[in-house]
Amino acid sequence: MTKSKTANQSETMDNNILVGYVRRSNAGGALKLSINTAAFADCSTYMTSDGQSYVPLVISMGALQKVLSGERAVTTVTQLHD
């Protein structure tokens, strides 16, 4: 089962850019977001009508809930690509 899970994760990551990680702070009252600057620079952006530029990033709600509940120590921040 671990083998297929790892293969599944690799397939998912092939279409996405791993940008960073999210974890709970030691005190548990905040989330710590760590972004890899080189990966962030490779991300695509979009522009809003007021001229502001944004980088759309994704964090899985299920994985984030596990981090918040203490089931997982960390989860990923990615940018989805088709």
Disulfide bonds with the S-S distance in Angstrom:
none
